[in-house]
């Protein structure tokens, strides 16, 4: 949304920088027009008057319409004023309405009217013709949903987002393509309520995030980007980051199949990252020291609480086709999951199971051949040639399974899937004790437990520690599968 507003009415996420060359009000206004045209937007004005270092635009209207949707807005007045240091100050009406149009996945038309308020917004534009830096700061910026429709019918939905103590940077190259931007806000507060889109109940969401920072870097090759693959091959790159401090939220629902329910959560900090370049596509997310509380009609106790020290995930994959294998990696980390004693007391009232925090870590890397552009092909499945399990770790209820391995995949003459060749090493500690505890709790019959012990003894060997079992699984070139040198295939 901010990107479109910036292109249309120059209300992008902007912030301050020193001027490298004088810039005039007329040049800034022409940059805004160029940015709108670069986004294929049309514009109109009531008047454009220039007098003594000031350029005043009234009734500035911006419109962008595409097959999938667009936006329209009108700003009553925008004033560009020359400063003595070669920069330009920009002030505008403290608020205006934006209309956004679009469609759902099934093609149903949607429309939303938003009001944007930014009293006391201060904006400074500096830089030369090749690169302009827009600078802004505002004590508060609020976006309020006025109304929404779907298929021409009103949608029961209300909401508002408020950013406090906002500042940032927004650089524009040659009056059009954005290169570098940043945004910081001391606090972001959001509230939304209305009908549940997935059912027949209602919902209410409250969200508060402190210490918000967002950075987006974009570099384009010179010339028009018509194909994403061509842009990447010519050095285009995109990256973005959202970092935040303490976070809290509450989601309450009423009616519907689930009845009344409330979800409340907190987090100490977190970060989202994304990048796209000729080297590939990468996503990352991390959330630290989070806590979750659930309550509702269908929960058999007053509240369910859980916490986690860290939740993280990364994914990196190639994008451009190549005859050579390219690296990929993926990781999931769920560290120190703790359940509230109320849930433990329901599962294990006698306290037989250890209450140790649970952890899951899966970290894999590898190489794959991509025969087509991942961004353009509707079905593009990489051909995996190598897979390394850097870390596998699962700890739960006093038991822990860890593993590490490396495999290559080769095309077999008769195999429907590529044949793996390599080794996987596994170590299980506390596994037999966990089986005994589950028998004590009555969750596993003694007969099934005996069968489980027999299977474990067949495919493992004793380790040096107490209740420690080891397994080495080998996949051979001739298609055999060996567990501790015992052939099972």
MARGUKE-687674 format. One line per field, with one value per residue (C-alpha): x, y, z. Coordinates in pm, whole numbers, plus 32768, in hexadecimal, padded with zeros to 4 digits. Example, Ala and Ser with C-alpha at 12.3 -4.5 7.8 and 13.67 -1.06 7.14 Angstrom:
# residues 2
x <- (84CE  8557) .
y <- (7E3E  7F96) .
z <- (830C  82CA) .
//
This chain:
# residues 489
x <- (8000  8112  81BF  8089  8047  81AE  8198  804C  8057  81C1  815A  8259  8320  841C  852F  8646  879A  8892  887B  898E  8909  87FA  86A0  857A  8406  83C3  84BA  841C  82C2  833B  83D9  8286  81E6  82F8  82C8  8151  8185  8285  8170  8084  7FAE  7EF2  7EDC  7E21  7E2D  7D44  7E63  7FDF  8065  81D1  8236  8378  840D  82BD  81F6  8091  7FC4  7E51  7D5D  7E6B  7DBA  7E74  7DD9  7E63  7D7B  7DE1  7D25  7D5F  7D19  7DB5  7D94  7D0E  7D4F  7D30  7E06  7D75  7EC3  8037  8139  82A4  837E  84EB  85D3  870F  87EF  878B  867E  8507  8401  82BB  817B  8024  7EC4  7EC4  7DDE  7D3A  7C75  7CFE  7C1E  7CB5  7C19  7C6C  7BD7  7BCE  7C60  7B14  7B03  7A0B  7A43  7AB1  7ACF  7B4E  7B50  7C68  7CAC  7E19  7E66  7FC3  7FAB  80F3  819D  82F0  8397  84E3  855C  86CC  87C5  8817  875A  87DD  8770  867D  865E  8510  8512  83E7  838B  8237  81C1  80A9  8024  7ED0  7E24  7CB1  7BCD  7A90  79D1  7A02  7932  7948  787B  77D1  7752  77C8  78C0  78A1  7A09  7AAB  7C18  7D2D  7EA9  7F6D  80E5  8180  82C1  82F7  8433  84EB  8598  8525  8614  85A5  8688  8650  84FC  8463  84EB  8515  866B  8680  8584  8567  8456  845F  8344  8346  81FD  80FE  7F9D  7E93  7D2B  7C38  7ADF  79C1  7925  79FE  7A5A  7A7B  7934  77F6  7885  7936  7A9B  7B60  7CDA  7DBF  7F33  804C  81B4  82CF  8419  83B6  84B9  8491  859E  856D  868B  8649  8743  86D7  87A1  8785  8662  8503  84D1  83EB  844C  84A6  85AB  8651  8657  8700  87FD  8857  889C  874B  8723  8615  8626  8555  8559  845C  84E1  8416  8435  832F  81EA  8098  7F4B  7DF0  7CFC  7B9D  7A86  7915  780F  784C  78A6  79C3  78F0  79A1  7B1C  7C44  7DAD  7EAB  801C  815C  82BC  8401  847B  8477  84E9  8475  8563  8540  862B  862B  875A  8808  8891  8730  8608  862E  8530  856E  849B  84EB  841C  84BD  8431  82C8  81A3  8042  7F03  7DC7  7C6F  7B13  79D8  7A80  7BB5  7B7D  7C2B  7C2B  7D69  7E79  7FCE  810E  8255  837C  84DC  84FF  8442  8509  84FF  85D6  85B6  86A5  867D  86FC  8622  86D3  86FC  8854  88F4  89CD  894C  88F6  88F2  87B6  877D  865E  864E  853D  8585  8484  8546  84D9  8362  82CA  8164  8099  806F  7EF5  7F28  802E  7F43  7E37  7F25  7FF6  7F4E  803F  8172  8215  829E  83BD  834C  8484  8453  8428  850D  8508  8624  8636  8755  8792  8867  8898  88C2  87BB  879F  868F  8626  8547  850F  846C  83AF  8322  82D6  8187  8221  8394  841C  8592  8652  8707  8867  88E8  884D  890B  885B  8929  885D  872D  86C5  8580  8569  8424  83BC  851C  857F  8659  8696  87B8  8833  8923  8960  89BD  892B  894B  882F  886B  877D  8738  86F1  85B7  856B  8441  84FF  8670  8739  87DD  8945  89D0  89BD  88D7  8948  8842  8862  873F  875E  864B  8573  8547  84F9  83EE  834B  8342  82A2  8199  8147  8126  8034  7F64  7F99  804E  7FEA  8101  80EB  8124  8241  82EA  82CE  835F  8489  84C9  84C4  85B0  86A3  86A5  8702  87E5  891A  8968  8A1F  8B1B  8A1B  88F8  87C0  887C  8841  88FA  889C  895B  8888  8946  88BB  89A4  89E2  8941  87F9  8825  87B9  888A  8841  8972  89F2  88B0  8805  8695  8672) .
y <- (8000  80F8  80B9  8116  8249  82B7  8292  8347  845A  8439  83C1  82AC  823C  8356  83E6  84E8  8508  861D  86B9  8679  8780  888A  8812  88F1  88D1  88A6  8783  86D0  86F8  866D  8547  84F8  84FD  8418  8324  831A  82DE  81CD  811B  8150  823A  8367  84B4  85FC  8745  8867  895C  896F  8AC5  8B2A  8C6A  8CD5  8B82  8ADD  89F1  89AC  888D  887C  875A  8660  8524  83DE  82A6  8150  8051  7EF4  7DB2  7D3C  7E84  7FD1  810A  826D  8392  850C  85F6  8752  880A  87C2  88D8  88BF  89CD  8A21  8A1B  8AE7  89B2  8930  8841  8850  8835  878A  87B8  8736  871D  865F  8551  84BC  838B  826F  817A  8023  7F2D  7DC1  7C68  7B23  79DA  7984  7AD3  7B85  7CFE  7DA1  7F0C  7FB8  8126  8191  82DC  8339  8440  84CB  8617  86D2  8605  869D  863E  86AD  8657  8669  85DC  8605  85A7  8441  83FC  84B0  8466  84B2  84E2  84D7  84D0  84D9  84B4  83D4  8331  8287  81B4  817B  8090  8153  804A  7F0C  7E51  7CFE  7CBB  7E0A  7D9E  7E48  7D85  7DA4  7E05  7F22  7F65  8060  8062  8172  81A7  8289  8353  82F6  8341  82A3  82C7  829B  82C3  82E4  82B3  8387  83F4  829B  8152  8136  80C1  80D6  8113  80F6  812D  8139  8165  8165  80A8  800D  7FD3  7F1D  7ECC  7E0F  7D7E  7CF3  7BB6  7A7F  7A4A  78D2  789F  7939  79D3  7B1B  7B74  7C8C  7CB2  7D9C  7DAD  7E82  7E79  7F51  7FB4  7F71  7F8C  7F34  7F43  7EFA  7F04  7EE5  7EFA  7EEC  7ECF  8000  7FD7  7F50  7E0F  7D3E  7BE1  7B86  7A8C  7B8A  7C86  7B8F  7B25  7C93  7CCC  7D33  7CEE  7D22  7CFE  7D63  7D4F  7D89  7D8E  7DCB  7DD4  7D76  7CFF  7CA8  7C4A  7BD0  7B25  7AE9  7A34  7A11  7928  7835  76C7  770D  77E9  78ED  78D6  79B7  799D  7A84  7A8B  7B46  7B4B  7BF3  7C36  7BAE  7BDC  7B8C  7B93  7B51  7B77  7B29  7B34  7A65  7992  792B  796A  7975  799A  79B0  79DB  79D6  7A14  7A20  79DB  79B3  7951  78E5  78CB  7821  7821  77D7  770A  75D5  75D4  74E6  75C8  773F  778C  76DE  7782  7732  77E4  77BC  784A  7865  7816  783A  77CC  780F  779F  77E2  7759  779F  7860  7863  7726  768D  754B  754F  74F2  761B  762D  7635  762A  7623  7632  7624  7668  7645  7672  762F  7604  7605  759E  7624  753B  753A  7481  7399  7344  72DD  7206  7180  71BD  70D2  7193  7065  7120  721A  7381  73D6  74DA  7448  74A5  745C  74BA  7455  74E4  7466  74DD  7451  7483  7475  74AF  759F  7579  76AD  77FE  77C4  7911  78D8  7765  76F3  75A0  75A6  7488  7492  734D  730C  7284  729A  72BE  72F9  72E1  73D8  73AD  72E7  7307  72B3  72B8  726E  71E4  7180  70DB  716C  7101  719F  7157  71BE  713E  7178  70E1  70FC  70AA  6FEE  6F8C  6E19  6D59  6CBB  6D8E  6E77  6F6C  6FC8  6ED2  6F65  6F0B  6F70  6F4D  6FC0  6FA8  6FAE  6FB4  6F81  6FC2  6F86  6ECE  6D8C  6E4E  6F13  6DCE  6D53  6E9A  6E85  6D24  6D9F  6EAB  6DA8  6E50  6D21  6BB9  6AD8  69FD  6B23  6BA1  6A4C  6A55  6BB4  6B47  6A21  6B00  6BF8  6AE3  6A61  6BAF  6C48  6BFF  6C6D  6DB5  6E16  6ECB  6E51  6E0B  6E74  6DC9  6E02  6DB6  6DE2  6DCB  6DA0  6DBB  6D09  6D3E  6BF2  6C54  6BA6  6C40  6BD3  6C1F  6BDF  6B07  6A39  6A39  6A95  6AD4) .
z <- (8000  805E  7F11  7E4A  7F1B  7EEB  7D74  7D62  7E66  7EDA  802F  8038  8161  8151  8232  8249  81A3  8152  7FF9  7F00  7E0B  7E03  7DAD  7D52  7D9C  7C26  7C12  7D3A  7CA5  7B58  7C11  7CA9  7B50  7AC7  7BE8  7BA7  7A34  7A7F  7B3D  7A14  7AE8  7A64  7B1A  7B12  7BCC  7C14  7BF1  7BF6  7C58  7C89  7D3A  7DE9  7E3B  7E81  7DA6  7E14  7D87  7DD5  7DAC  7D50  7CD5  7C92  7BF7  7B9D  7B00  7A8D  7A3F  7BA6  7C59  7CAB  7D7E  7D70  7E57  7E66  7F3B  7F6C  7F6F  7F51  7F85  7F13  7FB0  7F67  8095  80BA  80C3  7F6B  7FE5  7FB8  80CA  8075  8138  80E2  8163  82AD  822C  80F9  8084  7FAF  7EF7  7EB0  7DBC  7D7D  7D61  7E22  7DA4  7D00  7C4E  7D33  7D32  7E77  7EE2  801B  807B  8167  820E  8245  834C  838E  8449  8471  8365  830C  81C3  812F  7FCF  7F74  7E7C  7D0E  7BD4  7BD3  7D38  7E1A  7F89  802A  81A2  8283  83EF  8494  85FB  8581  8444  8448  833F  8382  82C3  8273  81B5  80EC  7FEC  7F41  7E0C  7E46  7F9C  80DE  81B4  832C  836E  842E  8475  84AB  84B0  8566  8556  865E  8640  84D4  840D  82E8  8196  8030  7F0D  7DA4  7C77  7B41  7BBE  7BAD  7C2E  7DA9  7E1E  7F95  80AA  8220  831E  8497  858D  8706  870B  8621  869F  85D5  8622  8543  857B  84B1  842D  8429  82B8  82F6  83AF  8437  8574  85BE  861A  86BB  869B  875F  870C  879F  8720  87A7  8702  859B  8487  8319  820A  809A  7FA0  7E2B  7D0D  7BA0  7A63  7982  7896  78AD  7972  789C  790F  7A74  79FF  791C  7A38  7B21  7A1F  79E7  7B58  7BE7  7D5B  7E5B  7FD1  80F9  8272  8386  84E9  8623  879B  889F  8807  889B  8802  885D  8774  87F6  873C  8786  86F4  85DC  8605  86F8  87DC  88AE  88AC  88F9  8889  892E  88DA  8922  8893  88FA  8798  8638  84D3  8373  8249  80D6  7FB0  7E3D  7D5B  7C51  7D6E  7DCD  7EAD  8027  8140  82B4  83ED  855F  8698  87F0  894B  88E1  89BC  895F  8A2E  89B1  8A4F  89D2  89D9  8943  8A21  8B48  8C47  8C8A  8BC7  8B00  8B0D  8A52  8A0A  8921  8933  87BA  867C  853D  83D3  82A1  813A  8019  7EBB  7D5C  7C69  7B19  7A49  7A28  79AD  7AE3  7C3D  7D1B  7E96  7F69  80DE  81D6  8350  8458  85C8  86E0  8822  8988  8965  8AC2  8B0D  8C2B  8D55  8D1F  8BD6  8C6A  8D8B  8C93  8BC2  8CE2  8E34  8EE9  8E72  8DCE  8C9F  8CC6  8C8E  8BC4  8AB0  8953  8831  86BD  85D0  8461  8394  8232  810F  7FB5  7E43  7D34  7BBE  7B4C  79E0  79CE  7A72  7BC2  7BAE  7A53  7A44  7ACD  7B22  7B67  7C3A  7C82  7C4C  7D94  7D68  7ECE  8027  816A  82B9  837F  84BC  8527  8691  8742  88BD  8970  8AC3  8B28  89DF  88CB  8765  86A5  8548  8439  82DA  816F  8034  7EBD  7DD1  7C8F  7B7B  7B83  7A47  7AD8  7C0C  7C00  7CE1  7CE9  7DBA  7EF5  7F41  8091  820A  8321  848D  85A3  871D  880F  8983  8A80  8983  8A48  8B84  8AC9  8A58  8BC1  8C32  8B24  8B96  8CFE  8C88  8BCF  8A7E  89EB  8A37  8AB7  897F  8896  896E  8956  87DA  87D3  88A6  87BD  868A  872E  878E  8627  858C  8694  875F  88C4  88EE  89F9  8AD1  8BA0  8AD0  8995  8846  86FF  8596  8452  8318  81D3  8072  7F82  7E0F  7DB6  7E61  7FAF  80FB  8228  8395  846B  834C  834E  81FE  8202  808B) .
//
